[in-house]
Amino acid sequence: MPTVHLLDYVAGNVRSLVNAIEKLGWTVDWIKSPEEVSAAEKLILPGVGHFGYCVSQFAKAGYTEPIIAHIRAGKPFMGICVGLQALFESSEEDLSAAGFGVIPGRLDRFGDKDKSVPHIGWNSASTSSGDHVAGDSLYGLRPDSKYYYVHSYAMPYREGELEKDGWAVATAKYGDEEFVGAVARDNVFATQFHPEKSGAAGLGVIKAFLEGRKREALPSAPSLASAKLGLTRRVIACLDVRTNDQGDLVVTKGDQYDVREKGGVSAGGAVRNLGKPVDMARKYYEQGADEVTFLNITSFRNCPVADLPMLEILRRTSETVFVPLTIGGGIRDTVDTDGTRISALDIATLYFKSGADKVSIGSDAVTAAEEFYARGKTLAGTTAIETISAAYGIQAVVVSVDPKRVYVSSPSDTAHHTIKTAFLGPKDEEYCWYQCTTKGGREGRDFDVWQLVTAVEAMGAGEVLLNCIDKDGTNSGYDLELINDVKAAIRIPVIASSGAGNPAHFAEVFEKTSTDAALGAGMFHRGEYTVRQVKDYLQEQGLLVRQFEDTI
């Protein structure tokens, strides 16, 4: 099989990129020293995380000059995400760090205060002019396809600035800001988005690079002329995974976190079994899910860390599911079965190497946030959120929040942040605050959701998975008041969760809140609706969504 070389500097999830390349019929060789770069014919540089950390790691390990020499020699080179950013001169993320300088310019942080940062989701890559013929695709990019982006810094697009030096540019828009989504010149091709997480459209881009197909005529289909550009509404499928009474891993779902059939275990109620995790993840991918989230609700406490069952689930899922994968549960400092202390960062690293793109932290985030306030809102530097985001970037850390309503007659009745609610309490109370819980909602804390989300944002979380215990399993729709309240508190993206029972609930949450994504579980698992049906309905309502593509 033909070979492509990858340079891995501990860049998060590279397993999915390897799986994508192998699916396309190529084999991967790893660059393990600077001296090996000169032997590579085709070189791919993946990257996630912090610009300064990335380029300093290259420089420290002696890779910078060999990579630049590879490019100058005219050999095919592809950069992905931070691999694109490193080609520029500098980034606002770390002005003390110098990029490769292959392309002039500085990356800036997204500045519109009305937008969530990081920019996470499926967006366009629309080609401009440059060194390719108008109407041609650039390495398989299509205006009617969507690609997965996750970044806080981008190269602003200024018409003609890069093109005058011969660069072909594909752009995307986030709000009013247009930025570089991909660039190409001669032997160099780089994408801000992650093609290996962009489904069939992304695999097509990798395939075009590997085969050297820089320019191809686009079909003159009406869909291309009328392609809708911009960020789509994200629909996420969530799978609660645990062992059943026979020790098998199953996808389950319950009401207010009770996952046993009616009567509970004492009455013979078995763990609700809705299917096998890998099979269901692939099914949702093929229905068009924009992301798949696994929540490990068992924690698997009695097995060696290196043999955690969820690692194998991720490995197998990432072989056929080319959208982002999130794993939650058990991301904490622990002691292995042999007595070895294992940090939360070590656990996260195992998950990333097995195919995860993000890790989700729950109860431990509440404890860390409480301690953050106890220290006078100062960082410890040692929490799971801080250590993982420092190593892999804030986009790799999701905090899962499980709040529930506490009704009060007046804001003066509590020290916590309250809202005036349209849904009165049991004694006609007009106000409520959202109490944070731990241990799967079983333990309430004297801590409100505003305190939690502002603390974890300060600690380096890149996204909030916002559940709602009151809504879980009700099929009555999302808690719109909670979502709007949390969105007002933070700038990082929010995923709405709990309560979805039909496609109209997804439309409602996107139309009546500024949520960045919406998650569904039970309605998908029970076969009441498919992800595709939800997206078709959203599209009928005039909302922009990504539709599944089954051809590369």
C-alpha positions in Angstrom: 0.0 0.0 0.0 1.2 3.6 -0.6 2.6 5.3 2.5 2.1 8.7 4.1 4.2 10.0 7.0 2.8 11.5 10.1 4.6 13.6 12.7 2.9 13.2 16.1 4.0 15.5 19.0 1.3 14.2 21.4 -1.4 16.1 19.5 -4.6 14.7 21.1 -6.6 12.3 19.0 -4.5 11.1 16.0 -6.1 7.7 16.0 -9.0 9.0 13.9 -6.6 10.5 11.4 -4.8 7.2 11.1 -8.1 5.3 10.8 -9.2 7.7 8.0 -5.9 7.3 6.1 -6.0 3.5 6.4 -9.7 3.4 5.3 -8.6 5.2 2.1 -6.1 2.4 1.4 -2.9 4.1 2.6 -0.5 3.0 5.3 1.0 5.3 8.0 4.6 5.6 9.0 5.5 7.7 12.0 8.2 10.3 12.0 10.1 9.7 15.3 13.1 12.0 14.9 14.0 15.1 12.9 16.4 13.1 10.8 13.5 11.0 9.4 11.6 14.0 8.0 13.9 14.1 4.9 13.0 10.5 4.0 9.3 11.3 3.9 7.6 11.9 0.5 4.1 12.9 1.8 4.0 14.5 5.2 1.0 15.3 7.4 1.2 17.5 10.4 -1.8 17.2 12.7 -2.3 19.5 15.6 -4.6 20.5 18.4 -4.3 22.8 21.4 -2.1 25.8 22.0 -0.2 27.5 19.2 2.8 28.5 21.4 3.0 25.0 22.9 2.8 23.5 19.4 5.6 25.5 17.7 7.8 25.5 20.8 7.6 21.7 20.9 8.6 21.5 17.2 11.5 23.9 17.9 12.6 22.1 21.1 12.6 18.7 19.4 14.5 20.0 16.3 11.6 19.6 13.8 11.1 23.1 12.6 13.9 23.3 10.1 13.4 19.8 8.7 9.7 20.5 8.2 10.4 23.8 6.4 13.1 22.0 4.3 10.5 19.4 3.3 8.1 22.1 2.1 10.9 24.0 0.3 11.9 20.7 -1.5 8.5 20.7 -3.1 7.3 17.5 -1.4 3.6 17.2 -0.6 2.7 18.7 2.9 -0.6 18.8 4.7 -1.2 20.7 8.0 -4.4 20.2 10.1 -5.8 22.7 12.6 -2.7 23.9 14.6 -0.8 22.3 11.7 -2.2 25.1 9.5 -1.7 27.8 12.1 2.0 26.9 12.5 2.6 27.8 8.9 1.9 31.5 9.7 4.3 33.9 11.3 2.6 34.3 14.7 -0.6 34.0 16.7 -2.3 36.3 19.2 -2.5 33.1 21.4 1.2 33.4 22.2 3.0 36.4 20.6 6.3 35.3 22.0 6.2 32.1 19.8 7.2 32.3 16.2 5.5 30.2 13.6 7.2 28.7 10.5 6.7 31.8 8.5 5.7 29.9 5.3 2.7 32.2 5.0 2.7 35.8 6.1 0.2 36.9 8.7 -0.9 36.6 12.3 -3.8 34.7 13.7 -6.3 36.5 16.0 -8.8 35.4 18.6 -12.4 35.6 17.5 -13.5 39.1 18.7 -17.3 39.3 18.4 -18.6 39.2 22.0 -21.9 37.7 20.9 -20.2 34.5 19.6 -19.2 31.5 21.7 -15.5 30.8 21.7 -14.1 28.3 20.9 -15.8 28.1 17.5 -17.0 24.5 17.6 -19.0 22.9 14.9 -19.7 22.3 11.2 -19.0 25.2 8.9 -18.2 25.8 5.2 -15.0 26.0 3.3 -15.8 28.1 0.3 -13.0 28.6 -2.2 -12.0 32.1 -3.4 -9.8 32.9 -6.3 -6.0 32.3 -6.2 -3.9 29.7 -8.1 -6.9 27.5 -9.0 -9.5 28.0 -11.7 -12.8 29.5 -10.7 -15.4 26.7 -10.5 -12.8 24.1 -9.5 -12.6 22.4 -6.2 -9.5 22.7 -4.0 -8.4 19.3 -2.9 -12.0 18.0 -3.0 -13.6 20.9 -1.1 -17.2 21.5 -2.0 -19.3 24.6 -1.2 -22.3 22.4 -0.4 -20.4 20.3 2.2 -19.7 21.1 5.9 -16.4 20.5 7.8 -15.7 20.2 11.5 -13.9 23.2 13.1 -12.8 23.6 16.7 -10.6 26.6 17.5 -10.4 30.0 19.2 -7.9 31.6 16.9 -8.0 32.0 13.2 -6.4 33.8 10.3 -8.7 36.7 9.3 -9.4 36.7 5.6 -8.7 39.9 3.7 -9.6 39.6 0.1 -6.6 39.3 -2.2 -4.0 39.5 0.5 -2.9 35.8 0.4 -4.0 35.4 -3.3 -1.4 37.9 -4.5 1.3 35.6 -3.3 -0.3 32.7 -5.2 -2.2 31.1 -2.3 -5.6 29.5 -3.0 -7.9 30.1 -0.1 -11.1 28.6 1.2 -12.9 30.6 3.8 -15.6 30.2 6.4 -17.7 32.8 8.3 -18.3 32.8 12.1 -20.8 35.6 12.7 -19.5 38.6 10.8 -15.9 37.4 10.9 -14.5 35.7 7.7 -11.4 33.5 8.3 -9.2 31.1 6.4 -10.6 27.6 6.5 -8.0 26.1 4.1 -5.1 27.3 2.0 -3.0 25.7 -0.8 0.0 26.6 -3.0 2.2 24.4 -5.0 2.9 21.4 -2.7 1.4 22.8 0.5 -2.2 22.2 1.6 -3.5 23.0 5.1 -6.9 23.1 6.8 -8.2 24.8 9.9 -10.9 22.2 10.1 -10.4 18.5 11.0 -11.0 16.5 7.8 -10.7 13.2 9.7 -13.7 14.3 11.9 -15.7 15.7 8.9 -17.4 12.5 7.8 -17.3 11.5 4.1 -16.7 15.1 3.0 -13.5 15.2 5.1 -12.3 11.8 4.0 -12.7 13.1 0.4 -10.4 16.0 1.2 -7.7 13.7 2.6 -8.1 11.3 -0.4 -7.6 14.2 -2.8 -4.4 15.3 -1.0 -3.0 11.8 -0.9 -3.7 11.3 -4.6 -2.4 14.7 -5.5 -5.7 15.9 -7.0 -5.4 19.6 -6.3 -7.9 20.8 -8.9 -11.1 19.1 -10.1 -14.1 20.7 -11.9 -17.1 20.9 -9.7 -20.4 19.7 -11.0 -22.7 22.5 -12.1 -25.5 21.1 -9.9 -28.0 23.7 -8.6 -27.1 22.7 -5.0 -23.6 24.1 -5.5 -24.8 27.4 -6.7 -27.3 27.7 -3.8 -25.1 26.3 -1.1 -25.9 27.7 2.3 -22.7 28.9 4.0 -22.1 29.3 7.7 -22.1 27.4 10.9 -24.8 24.6 11.2 -26.9 23.7 14.2 -25.2 20.7 15.9 -27.3 17.6 16.8 -25.5 15.3 19.2 -26.4 11.7 20.0 -25.6 10.7 23.6 -25.1 7.1 24.8 -25.1 6.3 28.5 -22.9 3.2 28.8 -22.7 0.8 31.8 -22.4 -2.9 32.6 -25.6 -4.8 33.0 -26.1 -7.5 35.6 -24.3 -10.0 33.3 -21.2 -7.8 33.0 -21.8 -6.8 29.4 -21.5 -3.2 28.2 -24.8 -1.8 27.1 -26.4 1.5 26.2 -29.0 2.4 28.8 -31.3 5.3 29.7 -33.5 6.1 32.6 -35.7 8.8 34.2 -33.8 11.0 36.6 -30.8 8.6 36.2 -32.7 5.4 37.3 -31.6 2.9 34.6 -33.4 -0.2 35.9 -36.7 -1.5 34.7 -39.6 -0.8 36.9 -39.2 -2.2 40.4 -35.4 -1.9 40.6 -32.9 -4.6 41.2 -34.5 -5.7 44.5 -37.7 -6.5 42.6 -35.9 -8.2 39.8 -35.7 -5.1 37.5 -32.8 -5.5 35.1 -30.6 -2.8 33.8 -32.4 -1.3 30.8 -30.5 -2.6 27.7 -31.1 -0.5 24.6 -28.2 -1.9 22.4 -24.5 -2.2 22.0 -22.4 1.0 22.2 -20.3 0.6 19.0 -23.2 -0.5 16.8 -25.4 2.3 18.1 -22.7 4.9 17.6 -22.2 3.9 14.0 -26.0 3.9 13.4 -26.2 7.5 14.7 -23.2 8.5 12.6 -24.9 7.1 9.5 -28.1 9.0 10.4 -26.1 12.2 10.4 -25.2 12.9 14.0 -22.7 15.7 14.2 -21.1 14.3 17.3 -21.4 11.2 19.5 -21.0 11.3 23.3 -20.3 8.3 25.5 -21.1 8.7 29.2 -19.6 5.9 31.3 -22.0 5.6 34.2 -20.3 2.6 35.8 -16.7 3.9 36.1 -15.3 0.4 36.0 -13.5 0.7 39.3 -12.2 -2.9 39.5 -10.0 -3.2 36.5 -6.5 -1.9 35.5 -6.7 1.6 34.0 -5.0 0.5 30.8 -7.8 -2.1 30.3 -10.7 0.2 30.8 -13.6 -1.2 28.7 -14.4 2.3 27.3 -10.9 2.4 25.7 -11.9 -0.5 23.5 -15.2 1.1 22.8 -13.5 4.2 21.5 -10.9 2.2 19.5 -13.6 0.3 17.7 -16.0 3.3 17.2 -13.3 5.5 15.8 -12.6 2.9 13.0 -16.0 3.7 11.4 -17.3 6.9 12.9 -15.6 10.0 11.5 -17.2 12.7 13.6 -16.1 14.0 17.0 -16.3 11.5 20.0 -16.6 12.6 23.6 -16.1 10.4 26.6 -17.3 11.1 30.1 -17.0 9.3 33.4 -14.0 8.4 35.5 -11.8 11.4 34.3 -10.2 11.9 37.7 -7.0 11.3 39.7 -7.1 7.6 40.7 -5.1 4.7 42.0 -4.6 1.7 39.7 -5.2 -1.8 40.8 -1.4 -2.3 41.4 -1.3 0.8 43.7 0.1 3.2 41.0 -1.3 6.7 41.2 -2.8 7.8 37.9 -3.6 11.4 37.2 -6.7 12.7 35.4 -4.4 13.9 32.6 -3.0 10.3 32.2 -6.6 9.0 32.0 -7.5 11.6 29.4 -4.4 10.8 27.4 -5.4 7.1 27.3 -8.8 8.2 26.0 -7.4 10.6 23.4 -5.0 7.9 22.1 -8.0 5.5 21.8 -10.0 7.8 19.6 -11.7 10.4 21.8 -11.6 14.1 20.8 -13.0 15.5 24.1 -13.3 14.3 27.7 -16.3 15.2 29.9 -15.8 15.9 33.6 -18.8 15.9 36.0 -18.8 15.6 39.7 -15.1 16.4 40.1 -15.7 19.7 38.3 -18.2 20.7 41.1 -15.6 19.9 43.7 -12.9 21.8 41.8 -15.2 24.8 41.4 -16.1 24.9 45.1 -12.4 24.9 45.9 -11.8 27.7 43.3 -14.2 29.9 45.2 -12.8 28.9 48.6 -9.4 30.1 47.4 -10.8 33.5 46.4 -11.4 32.7 42.8 -7.7 31.7 42.1 -6.5 28.8 40.1 -4.9 25.8 41.6 -3.2 24.6 38.4 -3.6 21.0 39.4 -7.3 20.3 38.7 -8.3 17.9 36.0 -9.8 20.7 33.9 -6.6 22.8 34.2 -4.1 20.1 33.5 -6.0 18.5 30.5 -6.8 21.9 28.9 -3.2 23.0 29.3 -1.9 19.9 27.5 -4.6 19.5 24.9 -6.3 22.8 24.6 -9.6 24.0 26.1 -11.6 22.5 23.2 -10.7 19.1 24.6 -12.5 19.6 28.0 -16.3 19.5 28.4 -17.9 20.0 31.8 -21.1 18.1 32.4 -23.5 20.0 34.7 -26.4 18.3 36.5 -28.5 21.1 38.1 -32.0 21.0 39.5 -34.5 23.7 40.4 -34.9 25.0 44.0 -37.9 27.3 44.2 -38.0 30.4 46.4 -40.6 33.1 47.0 -38.1 36.0 46.6 -34.5 36.4 45.5 -33.8 37.6 49.0 -34.6 34.2 50.3 -31.3 32.8 49.0 -27.7 33.9 48.5 -27.7 32.1 45.1 -28.3 33.5 41.7 -32.0 33.3 40.9 -34.3 33.8 37.9 -37.9 34.7 37.7 -39.6 31.7 36.2 -42.7 31.3 34.1 -43.3 27.9 35.7 -44.4 28.4 39.3 -43.2 26.2 42.2 -45.3 23.9 44.3 -46.3 26.8 46.5 -46.6 29.2 43.6 -43.1 30.5 44.0 -42.1 32.8 41.2 -38.3 32.4 41.5 -35.9 29.6 41.5 -32.2 28.9 41.5 -30.4 26.0 40.0 -28.6 23.8 42.5 -25.6 21.8 41.3 -25.5 18.1 42.1 -22.9 15.3 42.1 -23.0 11.5 41.9 -25.4 11.4 39.1 -27.8 13.8 40.6 -28.1 12.0 43.9 -26.3 14.6 46.0 -27.2 18.3 46.1 -24.6 21.0 46.9 -24.9 24.5 48.3 -23.6 25.8 45.0 -25.5 27.2 42.0 -25.1 26.7 38.3 -23.7 30.3 37.7 -21.0 29.7 40.2 -20.1 26.4 38.6 -20.0 27.5 34.9 -18.1 30.7 35.5 -15.6 28.8 37.6 -15.0 26.0 35.1 -14.7 28.6 32.2 -12.0 30.3 34.3 -10.2 27.0 34.8 -10.0 26.2 31.1 -13.2 24.2 30.2 -14.0 24.7 26.5 -17.7 23.6 26.5 -20.5 23.0 28.9 -22.9 20.0 28.6 -25.9 21.4 30.3 -28.2 18.7 31.7 -31.3 19.3 33.8 -32.5 16.8 36.3 -36.0 18.1 36.4 -36.3 17.5 32.6 -34.4 14.2 32.3 -36.7 11.5 30.9 -39.8 13.7 30.7 -39.8 14.1 26.8 -41.3 17.6 27.5 -38.6 19.7 25.9 -35.5 21.4 27.1 -35.4 23.8 30.1 -35.1 27.0 28.0 -34.9 29.3 31.0 -31.9 27.4 32.3 -30.2 27.4 29.0 -30.6 31.1 28.5 -29.5 31.8 32.0 -26.3 29.8 31.6 -25.6 31.3 28.1 -25.7 34.8 29.7 -23.1 33.8 32.3 -20.3 32.4 30.0 -18.8 32.7 26.5 -17.8 29.1 26.0 -20.2 27.0 24.0 -23.2 25.3 25.6 -24.8 21.9 24.7 -28.5 21.8 25.6 -29.4 18.4 27.1 -32.3 16.6 28.9 -35.9 16.6 27.9 -35.9 16.2 24.1 -38.8 14.0 23.0 -39.4 15.0 19.4 -37.9 17.0 16.6 -39.9 20.1 17.5 -38.0 20.3 20.8 -34.8 20.7 18.9 -36.2 23.4 16.8 -37.6 25.2 19.8 -34.3 25.2 21.7 -32.4 26.6 18.6 -35.0 29.2 18.0 -35.7 30.4 21.6 -32.1 30.2 23.0 -28.6 30.8 21.8 -27.5 27.3 22.6 -24.6 26.0 20.4 -25.8 22.4 20.2 -28.6 20.2 21.3 -28.3 16.6 22.5 -30.7 13.7 22.3 -30.7 10.2 23.8 -33.8 8.3 24.8 -35.9 9.3 21.8 -33.1 8.0 19.5 -32.4 4.9 21.5 -36.0 3.8 21.6 -36.4 4.3 17.9 -39.1 6.9 18.3 -37.2 9.3 16.0 -33.9 9.2 14.1 -31.2 11.8 13.9 -32.1 12.2 10.2 -35.7 13.0 11.0 -34.6 15.7 13.5 -32.4 17.3 10.9 -35.0 17.1 8.2 -37.4 18.8 10.5 -34.9 21.5 11.4 -34.2 22.1 7.8 -38.0 22.5 7.1 -38.0 25.1 9.8 -35.4 27.1 8.0 -32.5 26.1 10.3 -29.1 25.3 8.7 -28.0 21.7 9.4 -25.4 19.3 8.0 -26.8 16.4 6.1 -25.1 13.0 6.1 -22.9 12.3 3.0 -22.2 8.7 2.2 -19.8 9.1 -0.7 -16.1 10.1 -0.4 
